Amino acid sequence: MTLLHPAPTGFAGTMLRPGDDGYEQARRVWNGAIDRRPAFVARCRSTTDVAAMVRFGVRHGLPIAVRGGGHSIPGLSVCEGGLVIDLSPMKAIAVDPVRRRADVGPGVLWAEFDRAAQEHGLAVPGGEISDTGVAGLTLGGGVGWLSRAYGLACDSLVAAEVVTADGSVLHVDEQDDPELLWGLRGGGGNFGVVTRFTFRLYPVPVPMYGGMLLHPIERGGEALRAFLDLGADAPDELGLNAAIITAPPAPFVPPELQGRPVVALAAGYVGPPAEGEAAVRPLRQFAPPAVDLLGPMPYTALQSIVDEAAPPGLPAYVRSEWLGPLDDAAIDTLLDRAAGMTSPLSQVLVRIMGGAVGRVAPDATAFRYREAAAMLTLAAVWTDPADQGEEHRAWTRRSWEALRPWSAGGGYVNHLCGEGPGRVREAYGERTWARLVALKRRLDPGNVFHLNQNVPPEG
């Protein structure tokens, strides 16, 4: 379909089409395995722009993808032959340190938000890679370093501005449409385009105690057991993450360890640094780490500590699962699956959950797996864009299947990579699913916003 005058009245942003300057860059997303060519990329500057483009897309029957930070692992930020509503120019951040509130635009990245909030000794729980978008992570839940202390990113969402499928603009909070606010807290982008997020902020020490240790794979079993034992009784202030990776050729890694598998144990403590040092002592006690990067650091540094391990533009495929308690057999399986990684950039990750995440009532938000002990992430990342990735995807799927015996029942919505509607439904559970379907039917009966982890209006 050719539209001679694609920019509708009232749209003050930039409309890009194939062949326009900037189009190729605008269609690229974080995951280099995604190669889609939309008919239009509408770079919006305001809520008015977004509303105009939603009406435009509906009027012309275009599939609509919504891009915030473009970090969606399954590539939901871009579509083939349709319209991308690109929110990346909408970068406003307003922090109120007295009320501990922040208004954040949908194009803001966590690195940008973290810097603005940290100036006041404040933060919102949000992710582990700093160039992730605030919007997508929050709408799908949002697990991060501060989650055990303060909950998920979506738990901090107190209000929002939303453009619905008919182009209407809604203000949403606990008084105005609390059911929609409930759905935005974990229900993804199913109900409209969020053009402003209002968050509750929490105190973080500057500096806080955090960083990571590397142990050689020969001590992998001991390292993971120490990690899990600590996680079972850890104070809420302590965030914990373990990863089996290939040691990079970085200056801080001893030459004899570079290019070899290692276990990375990472931590962040929301409290006095001296308490943090004492809290992580078990991660050092069983054996001297080969690399010790734990110490006082700004929260922003902790948030970006793994950025270099997940650079934008490389092909990736991810499977995740919420886990129950892990025993020695699970540790053996984690190590066995890591031994078969098909790329030196691939990773096996386990994040300890619990704390404040588990104290939120199950029906308070659309996010389901509050009771999980941990989250498993299996990330296949490779470098050759010509490689279709079948070997890497097969490793990821086989590893996921091998670890399913320890599942708590489903996966993380933000990590579902084309696994089908059954996995999306499983991620929410039947009671939450029924509420989401009813909400979808009210706000988007035509399923305009379906290029996501879709909840259909017919259930």
TORKOL-4160 file (C-alpha; in steps of 0.2 Angstrom, whole numbers, padded with zeros to 4 digits, m for minus):
459
<pt num="1" X="0000" Y="0000" Z="0000"/>
<pt num="2" X="0006" Y="0017" Z="m0005"/>
<pt num="3" X="0001" Y="0032" Z="0005"/>
<pt num="4" X="0006" Y="0049" Z="m0003"/>
<pt num="5" X="0004" Y="0059" Z="0012"/>
<pt num="6" X="0008" Y="0048" Z="0027"/>
<pt num="7" X="0009" Y="0062" Z="0041"/>
<pt num="8" X="m0008" Y="0065" Z="0048"/>
<pt num="9" X="m0013" Y="0082" Z="0053"/>
<pt num="10" X="m0007" Y="0086" Z="0071"/>
<pt num="11" X="0009" Y="0076" Z="0069"/>
<pt num="12" X="0024" Y="0086" Z="0073"/>
<pt num="13" X="0037" Y="0072" Z="0074"/>
<pt num="14" X="0047" Y="0064" Z="0060"/>
<pt num="15" X="0040" Y="0051" Z="0048"/>
<pt num="16" X="0053" Y="0039" Z="0040"/>
<pt num="17" X="0050" Y="0028" Z="0026"/>
<pt num="18" X="0061" Y="0015" Z="0017"/>
<pt num="19" X="0075" Y="0025" Z="0008"/>
<pt num="20" X="0074" Y="0040" Z="0019"/>
<pt num="21" X="0089" Y="0046" Z="0028"/>
<pt num="22" X="0089" Y="0039" Z="0046"/>
<pt num="23" X="0077" Y="0025" Z="0041"/>
<pt num="24" X="0090" Y="0010" Z="0042"/>
<pt num="25" X="0095" Y="0016" Z="0060"/>
<pt num="26" X="0078" Y="0019" Z="0065"/>
<pt num="27" X="0072" Y="0001" Z="0061"/>
<pt num="28" X="0087" Y="m0007" Z="0070"/>
<pt num="29" X="0084" Y="m0014" Z="0088"/>
<pt num="30" X="0095" Y="m0021" Z="0101"/>
<pt num="31" X="0093" Y="m0039" Z="0096"/>
<pt num="32" X="0103" Y="m0041" Z="0079"/>
<pt num="33" X="0093" Y="m0057" Z="0075"/>
<pt num="34" X="0078" Y="m0046" Z="0071"/>
<pt num="35" X="0078" Y="m0039" Z="0053"/>
<pt num="36" X="0061" Y="m0031" Z="0049"/>
<pt num="37" X="0057" Y="m0017" Z="0038"/>
<pt num="38" X="0042" Y="m0007" Z="0043"/>
<pt num="39" X="0033" Y="0004" Z="0030"/>
<pt num="40" X="0033" Y="0019" Z="0042"/>
<pt num="41" X="0043" Y="0024" Z="0057"/>
<pt num="42" X="0035" Y="0038" Z="0066"/>
<pt num="43" X="0047" Y="0047" Z="0078"/>
<pt num="44" X="0035" Y="0055" Z="0090"/>
<pt num="45" X="0039" Y="0070" Z="0101"/>
<pt num="46" X="0023" Y="0071" Z="0111"/>
<pt num="47" X="0007" Y="0063" Z="0117"/>
<pt num="48" X="m0002" Y="0072" Z="0103"/>
<pt num="49" X="0010" Y="0064" Z="0090"/>
<pt num="50" X="0007" Y="0047" Z="0097"/>
<pt num="51" X="m0012" Y="0049" Z="0097"/>
<pt num="52" X="m0012" Y="0055" Z="0079"/>
<pt num="53" X="m0001" Y="0040" Z="0074"/>
<pt num="54" X="m0012" Y="0027" Z="0083"/>
<pt num="55" X="m0027" Y="0034" Z="0073"/>
<pt num="56" X="m0017" Y="0034" Z="0057"/>
<pt num="57" X="m0012" Y="0016" Z="0059"/>
<pt num="58" X="m0030" Y="0010" Z="0063"/>
<pt num="59" X="m0037" Y="0020" Z="0049"/>
<pt num="60" X="m0025" Y="0012" Z="0036"/>
<pt num="61" X="m0026" Y="m0005" Z="0044"/>
<pt num="62" X="m0007" Y="m0005" Z="0048"/>
<pt num="63" X="0001" Y="m0017" Z="0061"/>
<pt num="64" X="0007" Y="m0006" Z="0075"/>
<pt num="65" X="0023" Y="m0009" Z="0084"/>
<pt num="66" X="0028" Y="0002" Z="0099"/>
<pt num="67" X="0046" Y="0006" Z="0102"/>
<pt num="68" X="0053" Y="0013" Z="0118"/>
<pt num="69" X="0071" Y="0009" Z="0121"/>
<pt num="70" X="0071" Y="m0004" Z="0107"/>
<pt num="71" X="0078" Y="m0017" Z="0119"/>
<pt num="72" X="0064" Y="m0030" Z="0117"/>
<pt num="73" X="0073" Y="m0047" Z="0116"/>
<pt num="74" X="0060" Y="m0055" Z="0105"/>
<pt num="75" X="0060" Y="m0039" Z="0094"/>
<pt num="76" X="0043" Y="m0033" Z="0098"/>
<pt num="77" X="0049" Y="m0015" Z="0095"/>
<pt num="78" X="0048" Y="m0016" Z="0076"/>
<pt num="79" X="0037" Y="m0024" Z="0063"/>
<pt num="80" X="0037" Y="m0030" Z="0045"/>
<pt num="81" X="0027" Y="m0019" Z="0033"/>
<pt num="82" X="0018" Y="m0009" Z="0046"/>
<pt num="83" X="0019" Y="0006" Z="0057"/>
<pt num="84" X="0032" Y="0009" Z="0071"/>
<pt num="85" X="0027" Y="0022" Z="0084"/>
<pt num="86" X="0044" Y="0027" Z="0090"/>
<pt num="87" X="0044" Y="0035" Z="0107"/>
<pt num="88" X="0063" Y="0036" Z="0108"/>
<pt num="89" X="0063" Y="0056" Z="0106"/>
<pt num="90" X="0052" Y="0057" Z="0121"/>
<pt num="91" X="0065" Y="0059" Z="0135"/>
<pt num="92" X="0058" Y="0070" Z="0148"/>
<pt num="93" X="0063" Y="0066" Z="0166"/>
<pt num="94" X="0056" Y="0076" Z="0181"/>
<pt num="95" X="0062" Y="0071" Z="0198"/>
<pt num="96" X="0053" Y="0077" Z="0214"/>
<pt num="97" X="0065" Y="0073" Z="0228"/>
<pt num="98" X="0053" Y="0079" Z="0242"/>
<pt num="99" X="0038" Y="0069" Z="0237"/>
<pt num="100" X="0050" Y="0055" Z="0230"/>
<pt num="101" X="0041" Y="0054" Z="0214"/>
<pt num="102" X="0047" Y="0055" Z="0196"/>
<pt num="103" X="0038" Y="0058" Z="0179"/>
<pt num="104" X="0047" Y="0049" Z="0165"/>
<pt num="105" X="0045" Y="0049" Z="0146"/>
<pt num="106" X="0043" Y="0033" Z="0137"/>
<pt num="107" X="0059" Y="0035" Z="0127"/>
<pt num="108" X="0070" Y="0036" Z="0142"/>
<pt num="109" X="0083" Y="0023" Z="0145"/>
<pt num="110" X="0087" Y="0016" Z="0163"/>
<pt num="111" X="0104" Y="0024" Z="0162"/>
<pt num="112" X="0096" Y="0041" Z="0159"/>
<pt num="113" X="0083" Y="0039" Z="0173"/>
<pt num="114" X="0096" Y="0032" Z="0185"/>
<pt num="115" X="0108" Y="0046" Z="0183"/>
<pt num="116" X="0094" Y="0059" Z="0186"/>
<pt num="117" X="0087" Y="0050" Z="0202"/>
<pt num="118" X="0104" Y="0046" Z="0209"/>
<pt num="119" X="0108" Y="0065" Z="0210"/>
<pt num="120" X="0095" Y="0065" Z="0224"/>
<pt num="121" X="0101" Y="0048" Z="0232"/>
<pt num="122" X="0085" Y="0040" Z="0224"/>
<pt num="123" X="0081" Y="0026" Z="0212"/>
<pt num="124" X="0068" Y="0014" Z="0206"/>
<pt num="125" X="0071" Y="m0005" Z="0204"/>
<pt num="126" X="0075" Y="m0007" Z="0185"/>
<pt num="127" X="0084" Y="m0020" Z="0176"/>
<pt num="128" X="0102" Y="m0025" Z="0174"/>
<pt num="129" X="0108" Y="m0018" Z="0157"/>
<pt num="130" X="0108" Y="0001" Z="0157"/>
<pt num="131" X="0102" Y="0004" Z="0139"/>
<pt num="132" X="0086" Y="m0005" Z="0142"/>
<pt num="133" X="0071" Y="0006" Z="0140"/>
<pt num="134" X="0061" Y="0011" Z="0155"/>
<pt num="135" X="0044" Y="0008" Z="0147"/>
<pt num="136" X="0045" Y="m0010" Z="0141"/>
<pt num="137" X="0054" Y="m0017" Z="0156"/>
<pt num="138" X="0041" Y="m0009" Z="0168"/>
<pt num="139" X="0026" Y="m0014" Z="0158"/>
<pt num="140" X="0032" Y="m0032" Z="0158"/>
<pt num="141" X="0037" Y="m0032" Z="0177"/>
<pt num="142" X="0054" Y="m0026" Z="0179"/>
<pt num="143" X="0067" Y="m0037" Z="0189"/>
<pt num="144" X="0083" Y="m0028" Z="0194"/>
<pt num="145" X="0096" Y="m0026" Z="0208"/>
<pt num="146" X="0085" Y="m0017" Z="0220"/>
<pt num="147" X="0070" Y="m0029" Z="0218"/>
<pt num="148" X="0073" Y="m0038" Z="0234"/>
<pt num="149" X="0073" Y="m0022" Z="0244"/>
<pt num="150" X="0059" Y="m0012" Z="0234"/>
<pt num="151" X="0050" Y="m0024" Z="0223"/>
<pt num="152" X="0048" Y="m0024" Z="0204"/>
<pt num="153" X="0048" Y="m0009" Z="0193"/>
<pt num="154" X="0030" Y="m0011" Z="0190"/>
<pt num="155" X="0027" Y="m0011" Z="0209"/>
<pt num="156" X="0034" Y="0007" Z="0209"/>
<pt num="157" X="0022" Y="0013" Z="0195"/>
<pt num="158" X="0009" Y="0025" Z="0203"/>
<pt num="159" X="0001" Y="0033" Z="0188"/>
<pt num="160" X="0002" Y="0034" Z="0169"/>
<pt num="161" X="m0004" Y="0043" Z="0154"/>
<pt num="162" X="m0010" Y="0031" Z="0141"/>
<pt num="163" X="m0015" Y="0033" Z="0122"/>
<pt num="164" X="m0029" Y="0020" Z="0119"/>
<pt num="165" X="m0033" Y="0011" Z="0103"/>
<pt num="166" X="m0046" Y="0024" Z="0097"/>
<pt num="167" X="m0033" Y="0038" Z="0100"/>
<pt num="168" X="m0040" Y="0044" Z="0117"/>
<pt num="169" X="m0028" Y="0050" Z="0130"/>
<pt num="170" X="m0031" Y="0043" Z="0148"/>
<pt num="171" X="m0024" Y="0048" Z="0165"/>
<pt num="172" X="m0023" Y="0033" Z="0175"/>
<pt num="173" X="m0019" Y="0031" Z="0194"/>
<pt num="174" X="m0027" Y="0023" Z="0209"/>
<pt num="175" X="m0042" Y="0034" Z="0208"/>
<pt num="176" X="m0044" Y="0036" Z="0189"/>
<pt num="177" X="m0046" Y="0018" Z="0182"/>
<pt num="178" X="m0037" Y="0008" Z="0195"/>
<pt num="179" X="m0040" Y="m0008" Z="0185"/>
<pt num="180" X="m0030" Y="m0001" Z="0170"/>
<pt num="181" X="m0016" Y="0003" Z="0182"/>
<pt num="182" X="m0017" Y="m0014" Z="0189"/>
<pt num="183" X="m0015" Y="m0021" Z="0171"/>
<pt num="184" X="m0001" Y="m0009" Z="0167"/>
<pt num="185" X="0009" Y="m0016" Z="0181"/>
<pt num="186" X="0015" Y="m0032" Z="0172"/>
<pt num="187" X="0002" Y="m0034" Z="0158"/>
<pt num="188" X="0013" Y="m0027" Z="0144"/>
<pt num="189" X="0009" Y="m0016" Z="0130"/>
<pt num="190" X="m0008" Y="m0023" Z="0128"/>
<pt num="191" X="m0019" Y="m0009" Z="0132"/>
<pt num="192" X="m0012" Y="0006" Z="0124"/>
<pt num="193" X="0004" Y="0017" Z="0122"/>
<pt num="194" X="0010" Y="0024" Z="0138"/>
<pt num="195" X="0017" Y="0041" Z="0136"/>
<pt num="196" X="0021" Y="0046" Z="0154"/>
<pt num="197" X="0026" Y="0035" Z="0169"/>
<pt num="198" X="0025" Y="0041" Z="0186"/>
<pt num="199" X="0036" Y="0031" Z="0199"/>
<pt num="200" X="0038" Y="0031" Z="0217"/>
<pt num="201" X="0056" Y="0033" Z="0221"/>
<pt num="202" X="0067" Y="0024" Z="0235"/>
<pt num="203" X="0083" Y="0029" Z="0244"/>
<pt num="204" X="0099" Y="0022" Z="0238"/>
<pt num="205" X="0116" Y="0025" Z="0247"/>
<pt num="206" X="0129" Y="0034" Z="0236"/>
<pt num="207" X="0140" Y="0024" Z="0235"/>
<pt num="208" X="0132" Y="0007" Z="0239"/>
<pt num="209" X="0142" Y="m0009" Z="0240"/>
<pt num="210" X="0142" Y="m0020" Z="0224"/>
<pt num="211" X="0151" Y="m0028" Z="0210"/>
<pt num="212" X="0156" Y="m0046" Z="0206"/>
<pt num="213" X="0168" Y="m0060" Z="0209"/>
<pt num="214" X="0174" Y="m0073" Z="0197"/>
<pt num="215" X="0178" Y="m0091" Z="0202"/>
<pt num="216" X="0186" Y="m0103" Z="0190"/>
<pt num="217" X="0174" Y="m0116" Z="0183"/>
<pt num="218" X="0183" Y="m0130" Z="0193"/>
<pt num="219" X="0175" Y="m0122" Z="0208"/>
<pt num="220" X="0159" Y="m0119" Z="0200"/>
<pt num="221" X="0149" Y="m0131" Z="0211"/>
<pt num="222" X="0156" Y="m0124" Z="0227"/>
<pt num="223" X="0153" Y="m0106" Z="0220"/>
<pt num="224" X="0135" Y="m0109" Z="0216"/>
<pt num="225" X="0131" Y="m0118" Z="0232"/>
<pt num="226" X="0138" Y="m0104" Z="0242"/>
<pt num="227" X="0128" Y="m0092" Z="0231"/>
<pt num="228" X="0112" Y="m0102" Z="0234"/>
<pt num="229" X="0115" Y="m0104" Z="0252"/>
<pt num="230" X="0117" Y="m0086" Z="0254"/>
<pt num="231" X="0102" Y="m0082" Z="0244"/>
<pt num="232" X="0091" Y="m0093" Z="0255"/>
<pt num="233" X="0093" Y="m0082" Z="0270"/>
<pt num="234" X="0099" Y="m0066" Z="0262"/>
<pt num="235" X="0093" Y="m0049" Z="0269"/>
<pt num="236" X="0081" Y="m0040" Z="0258"/>
<pt num="237" X="0094" Y="m0027" Z="0255"/>
<pt num="238" X="0105" Y="m0039" Z="0246"/>
<pt num="239" X="0102" Y="m0042" Z="0227"/>
<pt num="240" X="0111" Y="m0057" Z="0220"/>
<pt num="241" X="0115" Y="m0064" Z="0203"/>
<pt num="242" X="0125" Y="m0078" Z="0197"/>
<pt num="243" X="0131" Y="m0081" Z="0179"/>
<pt num="244" X="0141" Y="m0095" Z="0171"/>
<pt num="245" X="0150" Y="m0086" Z="0157"/>
<pt num="246" X="0166" Y="m0086" Z="0146"/>
<pt num="247" X="0179" Y="m0074" Z="0154"/>
<pt num="248" X="0182" Y="m0060" Z="0143"/>
<pt num="249" X="0199" Y="m0053" Z="0137"/>
<pt num="250" X="0198" Y="m0039" Z="0149"/>
<pt num="251" X="0212" Y="m0031" Z="0159"/>
<pt num="252" X="0205" Y="m0036" Z="0175"/>
<pt num="253" X="0204" Y="m0054" Z="0171"/>
<pt num="254" X="0220" Y="m0064" Z="0173"/>
<pt num="255" X="0227" Y="m0070" Z="0156"/>
<pt num="256" X="0226" Y="m0089" Z="0161"/>
<pt num="257" X="0207" Y="m0086" Z="0164"/>
<pt num="258" X="0203" Y="m0077" Z="0148"/>
<pt num="259" X="0193" Y="m0087" Z="0136"/>
<pt num="260" X="0189" Y="m0100" Z="0149"/>
<pt num="261" X="0172" Y="m0103" Z="0158"/>
<pt num="262" X="0170" Y="m0095" Z="0175"/>
<pt num="263" X="0156" Y="m0092" Z="0188"/>
<pt num="264" X="0152" Y="m0074" Z="0191"/>
<pt num="265" X="0144" Y="m0070" Z="0207"/>
<pt num="266" X="0137" Y="m0052" Z="0208"/>
<pt num="267" X="0129" Y="m0043" Z="0222"/>
<pt num="268" X="0122" Y="m0026" Z="0226"/>
<pt num="269" X="0118" Y="m0020" Z="0244"/>
<pt num="270" X="0105" Y="m0006" Z="0248"/>
<pt num="271" X="0113" Y="0000" Z="0264"/>
<pt num="272" X="0129" Y="0005" Z="0272"/>
<pt num="273" X="0144" Y="m0002" Z="0263"/>
<pt num="274" X="0151" Y="m0010" Z="0278"/>
<pt num="275" X="0135" Y="m0020" Z="0280"/>
<pt num="276" X="0136" Y="m0025" Z="0262"/>
<pt num="277" X="0154" Y="m0031" Z="0264"/>
<pt num="278" X="0149" Y="m0042" Z="0278"/>
<pt num="279" X="0133" Y="m0048" Z="0269"/>
<pt num="280" X="0143" Y="m0055" Z="0254"/>
<pt num="281" X="0157" Y="m0063" Z="0265"/>
<pt num="282" X="0151" Y="m0081" Z="0261"/>
<pt num="283" X="0154" Y="m0078" Z="0242"/>
<pt num="284" X="0173" Y="m0076" Z="0247"/>
<pt num="285" X="0175" Y="m0088" Z="0261"/>
<pt num="286" X="0174" Y="m0105" Z="0253"/>
<pt num="287" X="0189" Y="m0100" Z="0241"/>
<pt num="288" X="0198" Y="m0085" Z="0236"/>
<pt num="289" X="0190" Y="m0078" Z="0220"/>
<pt num="290" X="0201" Y="m0076" Z="0205"/>
<pt num="291" X="0194" Y="m0059" Z="0202"/>
<pt num="292" X="0187" Y="m0048" Z="0216"/>
<pt num="293" X="0178" Y="m0032" Z="0210"/>
<pt num="294" X="0166" Y="m0030" Z="0225"/>
<pt num="295" X="0167" Y="m0014" Z="0234"/>
<pt num="296" X="0159" Y="0003" Z="0236"/>
<pt num="297" X="0152" Y="0010" Z="0219"/>
<pt num="298" X="0138" Y="0021" Z="0213"/>
<pt num="299" X="0121" Y="0012" Z="0209"/>
<pt num="300" X="0123" Y="0018" Z="0191"/>
<pt num="301" X="0140" Y="0009" Z="0190"/>
<pt num="302" X="0132" Y="m0007" Z="0197"/>
<pt num="303" X="0118" Y="m0005" Z="0184"/>
<pt num="304" X="0130" Y="m0004" Z="0170"/>
<pt num="305" X="0142" Y="m0018" Z="0176"/>
<pt num="306" X="0137" Y="m0030" Z="0163"/>
<pt num="307" X="0133" Y="m0018" Z="0148"/>
<pt num="308" X="0149" Y="m0024" Z="0139"/>
<pt num="309" X="0143" Y="m0042" Z="0140"/>
<pt num="310" X="0127" Y="m0037" Z="0131"/>
<pt num="311" X="0131" Y="m0025" Z="0117"/>
<pt num="312" X="0117" Y="m0019" Z="0106"/>
<pt num="313" X="0117" Y="m0026" Z="0088"/>
<pt num="314" X="0122" Y="m0044" Z="0091"/>
<pt num="315" X="0110" Y="m0058" Z="0087"/>
<pt num="316" X="0102" Y="m0066" Z="0103"/>
<pt num="317" X="0089" Y="m0079" Z="0108"/>
<pt num="318" X="0083" Y="m0080" Z="0126"/>
<pt num="319" X="0073" Y="m0093" Z="0137"/>
<pt num="320" X="0069" Y="m0089" Z="0155"/>
<pt num="321" X="0060" Y="m0098" Z="0169"/>
<pt num="322" X="0054" Y="m0095" Z="0186"/>
<pt num="323" X="0062" Y="m0107" Z="0198"/>
<pt num="324" X="0058" Y="m0115" Z="0214"/>
<pt num="325" X="0072" Y="m0120" Z="0227"/>
<pt num="326" X="0088" Y="m0127" Z="0218"/>
<pt num="327" X="0097" Y="m0143" Z="0225"/>
<pt num="328" X="0113" Y="m0151" Z="0220"/>
<pt num="329" X="0106" Y="m0159" Z="0205"/>
<pt num="330" X="0101" Y="m0142" Z="0199"/>
<pt num="331" X="0118" Y="m0135" Z="0201"/>
<pt num="332" X="0125" Y="m0150" Z="0191"/>
<pt num="333" X="0113" Y="m0147" Z="0178"/>
<pt num="334" X="0117" Y="m0129" Z="0177"/>
<pt num="335" X="0135" Y="m0133" Z="0175"/>
<pt num="336" X="0132" Y="m0146" Z="0162"/>
<pt num="337" X="0122" Y="m0135" Z="0151"/>
<pt num="338" X="0134" Y="m0121" Z="0152"/>
<pt num="339" X="0148" Y="m0133" Z="0147"/>
<pt num="340" X="0139" Y="m0135" Z="0130"/>
<pt num="341" X="0137" Y="m0117" Z="0126"/>
<pt num="342" X="0139" Y="m0114" Z="0108"/>
<pt num="343" X="0146" Y="m0096" Z="0109"/>
<pt num="344" X="0158" Y="m0088" Z="0120"/>
<pt num="345" X="0145" Y="m0074" Z="0122"/>
<pt num="346" X="0131" Y="m0085" Z="0129"/>
<pt num="347" X="0127" Y="m0086" Z="0147"/>
<pt num="348" X="0117" Y="m0096" Z="0160"/>
<pt num="349" X="0111" Y="m0084" Z="0173"/>
<pt num="350" X="0102" Y="m0086" Z="0190"/>
<pt num="351" X="0094" Y="m0071" Z="0200"/>
<pt num="352" X="0088" Y="m0073" Z="0218"/>
<pt num="353" X="0071" Y="m0067" Z="0220"/>
<pt num="354" X="0060" Y="m0065" Z="0236"/>
<pt num="355" X="0061" Y="m0051" Z="0248"/>
<pt num="356" X="0050" Y="m0037" Z="0244"/>
<pt num="357" X="0044" Y="m0045" Z="0227"/>
<pt num="358" X="0036" Y="m0059" Z="0237"/>
<pt num="359" X="0027" Y="m0048" Z="0249"/>
<pt num="360" X="0016" Y="m0040" Z="0236"/>
<pt num="361" X="m0001" Y="m0048" Z="0236"/>
<pt num="362" X="m0004" Y="m0060" Z="0221"/>
<pt num="363" X="m0019" Y="m0050" Z="0214"/>
<pt num="364" X="m0011" Y="m0032" Z="0217"/>
<pt num="365" X="m0003" Y="m0032" Z="0200"/>
<pt num="366" X="m0004" Y="m0042" Z="0184"/>
<pt num="367" X="0013" Y="m0049" Z="0187"/>
<pt num="368" X="0011" Y="m0067" Z="0193"/>
<pt num="369" X="0027" Y="m0076" Z="0200"/>
<pt num="370" X="0029" Y="m0068" Z="0217"/>
<pt num="371" X="0033" Y="m0084" Z="0225"/>
<pt num="372" X="0048" Y="m0089" Z="0214"/>
<pt num="373" X="0064" Y="m0092" Z="0223"/>
<pt num="374" X="0075" Y="m0088" Z="0208"/>
<pt num="375" X="0074" Y="m0083" Z="0189"/>
<pt num="376" X="0083" Y="m0093" Z="0176"/>
<pt num="377" X="0089" Y="m0084" Z="0160"/>
<pt num="378" X="0097" Y="m0094" Z="0146"/>
<pt num="379" X="0105" Y="m0081" Z="0134"/>
<pt num="380" X="0112" Y="m0087" Z="0117"/>
<pt num="381" X="0122" Y="m0073" Z="0109"/>
<pt num="382" X="0133" Y="m0074" Z="0094"/>
<pt num="383" X="0143" Y="m0062" Z="0083"/>
<pt num="384" X="0140" Y="m0067" Z="0065"/>
<pt num="385" X="0124" Y="m0059" Z="0058"/>
<pt num="386" X="0124" Y="m0072" Z="0043"/>
<pt num="387" X="0123" Y="m0086" Z="0056"/>
<pt num="388" X="0104" Y="m0090" Z="0057"/>
<pt num="389" X="0107" Y="m0096" Z="0075"/>
<pt num="390" X="0099" Y="m0113" Z="0074"/>
<pt num="391" X="0113" Y="m0121" Z="0084"/>
<pt num="392" X="0112" Y="m0108" Z="0097"/>
<pt num="393" X="0093" Y="m0108" Z="0098"/>
<pt num="394" X="0094" Y="m0127" Z="0100"/>
<pt num="395" X="0106" Y="m0126" Z="0114"/>
<pt num="396" X="0095" Y="m0113" Z="0123"/>
<pt num="397" X="0079" Y="m0124" Z="0121"/>
<pt num="398" X="0088" Y="m0140" Z="0126"/>
<pt num="399" X="0095" Y="m0131" Z="0142"/>
<pt num="400" X="0078" Y="m0124" Z="0146"/>
<pt num="401" X="0070" Y="m0141" Z="0145"/>
<pt num="402" X="0084" Y="m0149" Z="0156"/>
<pt num="403" X="0080" Y="m0136" Z="0170"/>
<pt num="404" X="0061" Y="m0137" Z="0169"/>
<pt num="405" X="0061" Y="m0150" Z="0183"/>
<pt num="406" X="0065" Y="m0135" Z="0195"/>
<pt num="407" X="0052" Y="m0123" Z="0187"/>
<pt num="408" X="0040" Y="m0113" Z="0198"/>
<pt num="409" X="0027" Y="m0114" Z="0184"/>
<pt num="410" X="0031" Y="m0102" Z="0169"/>
<pt num="411" X="0043" Y="m0089" Z="0162"/>
<pt num="412" X="0046" Y="m0071" Z="0163"/>
<pt num="413" X="0035" Y="m0061" Z="0151"/>
<pt num="414" X="0049" Y="m0049" Z="0145"/>
<pt num="415" X="0059" Y="m0064" Z="0140"/>
<pt num="416" X="0047" Y="m0074" Z="0130"/>
<pt num="417" X="0054" Y="m0076" Z="0112"/>
<pt num="418" X="0040" Y="m0083" Z="0100"/>
<pt num="419" X="0036" Y="m0097" Z="0112"/>
<pt num="420" X="0017" Y="m0096" Z="0108"/>
<pt num="421" X="0001" Y="m0090" Z="0116"/>
<pt num="422" X="0001" Y="m0104" Z="0128"/>
<pt num="423" X="0017" Y="m0098" Z="0136"/>
<pt num="424" X="0010" Y="m0081" Z="0138"/>
<pt num="425" X="m0005" Y="m0087" Z="0146"/>
<pt num="426" X="0005" Y="m0098" Z="0158"/>
<pt num="427" X="0015" Y="m0083" Z="0163"/>
<pt num="428" X="0000" Y="m0075" Z="0170"/>
<pt num="429" X="m0011" Y="m0089" Z="0176"/>
<pt num="430" X="m0029" Y="m0091" Z="0174"/>
<pt num="431" X="m0036" Y="m0079" Z="0187"/>
<pt num="432" X="m0024" Y="m0065" Z="0181"/>
<pt num="433" X="m0027" Y="m0070" Z="0162"/>
<pt num="434" X="m0046" Y="m0068" Z="0164"/>
<pt num="435" X="m0044" Y="m0050" Z="0171"/>
<pt num="436" X="m0032" Y="m0045" Z="0158"/>
<pt num="437" X="m0044" Y="m0052" Z="0144"/>
<pt num="438" X="m0058" Y="m0042" Z="0151"/>
<pt num="439" X="m0047" Y="m0026" Z="0152"/>
<pt num="440" X="m0041" Y="m0029" Z="0134"/>
<pt num="441" X="m0059" Y="m0031" Z="0128"/>
<pt num="442" X="m0064" Y="m0014" Z="0136"/>
<pt num="443" X="m0049" Y="m0004" Z="0130"/>
<pt num="444" X="m0044" Y="m0013" Z="0114"/>
<pt num="445" X="m0058" Y="m0024" Z="0107"/>
<pt num="446" X="m0050" Y="m0024" Z="0090"/>
<pt num="447" X="m0033" Y="m0030" Z="0096"/>
<pt num="448" X="m0024" Y="m0015" Z="0088"/>
<pt num="449" X="m0010" Y="m0018" Z="0100"/>
<pt num="450" X="m0006" Y="m0036" Z="0097"/>
<pt num="451" X="0012" Y="m0035" Z="0092"/>
<pt num="452" X="0017" Y="m0039" Z="0110"/>
<pt num="453" X="0016" Y="m0053" Z="0122"/>
<pt num="454" X="m0003" Y="m0053" Z="0117"/>
<pt num="455" X="m0018" Y="m0055" Z="0128"/>
<pt num="456" X="m0032" Y="m0056" Z="0115"/>
<pt num="457" X="m0049" Y="m0048" Z="0119"/>
<pt num="458" X="m0058" Y="m0064" Z="0116"/>
<pt num="459" X="m0048" Y="m0074" Z="0129"/>
